[in-house]
Amino acid sequence: HISVLNAIVLNGINPVFIYPRFNKTFGIYSKISPSCVEAVLTKYPHVKGVLITSPNYYGICSDISKIAQTAHKLKAALIVDEAHGAHFAFSNAFPETALSCGADGVVQSAHKTLPCITQGAILHLGGNKINAKAVKENLNLLHTTSPSYLIMMSIDNSIFYAKNYPPK
């Protein structure tokens, strides 16, 4: 996601990339394995955080619980781009949310899987590995002082709808 690349540039971060497994049958990338995360964090012990996308654009989910345990064991925070999983919390038919699996930060694009207008996104923080005050201060550097109440209302309404009319 371009926002991740922008954050890397703005913060002078030297990223280490972990590539998902490639599924030759379907010709697509699938999931990030906990063992790959562990291998990278062991090889680069200075790494402070892991960012993964789950589910990916094909709906494939990585094992967030095991990845969170691995990251935490090796002193790294786990942030999950759960853009296509904002609906997970509203039915037992879906995978567990990344936040409930131990992720320290989760970004969801409500406009992708909930009835929300475009640009409606939610940031969740869990645990104590990410400083909420620092997140708020940094968001204030990048966001407008005039938020879109239409988008915020749409997020609230989409959550209300999903809670009251969950998928069967």
VMD Tcl script that draws the C-alpha trace (Angstrom):
set ca {
  {0.00 0.00 0.00}
  {1.30 3.42 -0.90}
  {0.75 4.70 2.66}
  {3.16 2.06 3.96}
  {5.77 3.08 1.41}
  {5.24 6.73 2.36}
  {5.71 5.90 6.06}
  {8.92 4.04 5.23}
  {10.27 7.07 3.35}
  {9.11 9.67 5.90}
  {10.60 7.73 8.81}
  {13.84 6.64 7.15}
  {12.99 2.98 7.73}
  {15.08 0.27 6.09}
  {12.46 -2.42 5.43}
  {13.06 -6.14 5.26}
  {10.51 -7.82 3.03}
  {8.89 -11.18 3.70}
  {7.25 -12.68 0.67}
  {4.13 -14.82 0.92}
  {4.07 -18.37 -0.33}
  {3.32 -18.73 -4.03}
  {0.51 -21.07 -5.00}
  {1.55 -22.50 -8.37}
  {-1.84 -24.14 -8.95}
  {-3.68 -20.82 -8.95}
  {-0.76 -18.57 -9.89}
  {-1.22 -16.31 -6.84}
  {0.58 -15.44 -3.65}
  {-1.08 -16.92 -0.60}
  {-0.09 -16.37 3.03}
  {2.82 -15.34 5.19}
  {4.08 -18.24 7.29}
  {4.98 -17.80 10.96}
  {8.28 -19.63 10.28}
  {9.25 -17.00 7.67}
  {8.49 -14.23 10.16}
  {10.59 -15.99 12.78}
  {13.49 -16.49 10.35}
  {13.52 -12.82 9.37}
  {13.22 -11.55 12.96}
  {16.02 -13.89 14.03}
  {18.26 -12.78 11.16}
  {17.47 -9.08 11.77}
  {17.05 -8.72 15.57}
  {16.93 -4.92 15.32}
  {13.54 -5.08 13.58}
  {10.90 -3.48 15.80}
  {7.76 -4.32 13.89}
  {6.13 -6.64 11.41}
  {3.48 -5.47 8.98}
  {1.47 -8.02 7.03}
  {-1.66 -8.00 4.92}
  {-4.30 -10.51 5.94}
  {-6.60 -11.33 4.32}
  {-4.86 -10.65 1.05}
  {-6.66 -9.53 -2.09}
  {-7.78 -13.12 -2.72}
  {-9.26 -13.55 0.76}
  {-6.42 -15.76 2.01}
  {-5.64 -15.29 5.69}
  {-2.32 -15.83 7.40}
  {-2.13 -17.43 10.85}
  {-2.24 -14.17 12.80}
  {-2.20 -15.85 16.23}
  {1.05 -17.69 15.53}
  {2.61 -14.69 13.80}
  {1.70 -12.46 16.77}
  {3.20 -14.97 19.21}
  {6.36 -15.17 17.10}
  {6.68 -11.39 16.77}
  {6.10 -10.82 20.48}
  {8.55 -13.56 21.47}
  {11.18 -11.76 19.40}
  {10.25 -8.31 20.80}
  {8.50 -6.95 17.70}
  {5.07 -5.41 17.33}
  {2.63 -6.83 14.78}
  {0.56 -4.54 12.59}
  {-1.99 -6.11 10.27}
  {-3.45 -4.50 7.19}
  {-6.85 -6.14 7.50}
  {-8.35 -3.93 4.81}
  {-10.49 -6.73 3.39}
  {-11.51 -8.11 6.80}
  {-13.54 -5.36 8.46}
  {-16.53 -7.72 8.39}
  {-14.80 -10.52 10.35}
  {-16.10 -9.38 13.74}
  {-19.73 -9.75 12.75}
  {-20.10 -13.49 12.18}
  {-18.58 -16.72 13.44}
  {-18.56 -17.85 9.81}
  {-15.54 -15.58 9.22}
  {-12.00 -15.88 10.54}
  {-11.16 -14.23 13.85}
  {-10.14 -10.59 13.68}
  {-6.43 -9.81 13.73}
  {-6.95 -7.79 16.91}
  {-8.50 -10.77 18.71}
  {-5.57 -12.90 17.51}
  {-3.01 -10.67 19.23}
  {-2.10 -8.04 16.65}
  {-0.88 -4.79 18.18}
  {-2.28 -2.57 15.46}
  {-4.91 -3.26 12.83}
  {-6.08 -1.10 9.93}
  {-9.42 -1.96 8.36}
  {-10.95 -0.42 5.26}
  {-14.63 -0.38 6.16}
  {-15.47 0.73 2.64}
  {-14.19 -2.55 1.20}
  {-16.29 -5.10 3.06}
  {-18.90 -3.11 4.98}
  {-21.62 -0.83 3.59}
  {-19.50 2.29 4.03}
  {-18.60 5.06 1.62}
  {-15.10 5.14 0.21}
  {-12.14 6.22 2.38}
  {-13.89 4.93 5.51}
  {-11.11 3.27 7.51}
  {-10.63 2.22 11.13}
  {-7.42 1.94 13.16}
  {-7.45 -0.43 16.14}
  {-4.72 -0.67 18.76}
  {-4.31 -3.68 21.03}
  {-1.85 -4.50 23.79}
  {0.81 -2.04 24.89}
  {3.48 -2.35 22.19}
  {2.19 0.68 20.26}
  {2.05 4.04 22.00}
  {-1.48 5.37 21.42}
  {-0.46 8.94 22.29}
  {2.36 8.85 19.71}
  {-0.04 7.44 17.10}
  {-2.47 10.30 17.74}
  {0.30 12.89 17.54}
  {1.57 11.46 14.27}
  {-1.90 11.22 12.77}
  {-2.39 14.89 13.63}
  {0.68 15.69 11.51}
  {-0.87 14.02 8.47}
  {-4.62 14.50 8.80}
  {-6.82 17.48 8.26}
  {-8.33 19.41 11.15}
  {-11.65 19.16 9.31}
  {-12.50 15.45 9.23}
  {-15.29 14.26 6.99}
  {-18.33 13.78 9.17}
  {-19.98 12.07 6.23}
  {-17.26 9.38 6.27}
  {-17.34 9.07 10.07}
  {-21.14 8.74 10.02}
  {-20.89 6.15 7.27}
  {-18.42 4.10 9.34}
  {-20.72 4.26 12.37}
  {-23.75 3.31 10.28}
  {-21.93 0.42 8.59}
  {-20.92 -1.00 11.99}
  {-24.48 -0.57 13.28}
  {-25.80 -2.37 10.21}
  {-23.28 -5.24 10.47}
  {-24.04 -5.72 14.19}
  {-27.80 -5.72 13.69}
  {-27.97 -7.58 10.38}
  {-25.03 -10.01 10.50}
  {-24.36 -12.39 7.63}
  {-25.89 -15.81 8.12}
}
mol new
graphics top color blue
foreach p $ca { graphics top sphere $p radius 0.5 }
foreach p [lrange $ca 0 end-1] q [lrange $ca 1 end] { graphics top cylinder $p $q radius 0.2 }
display resetview
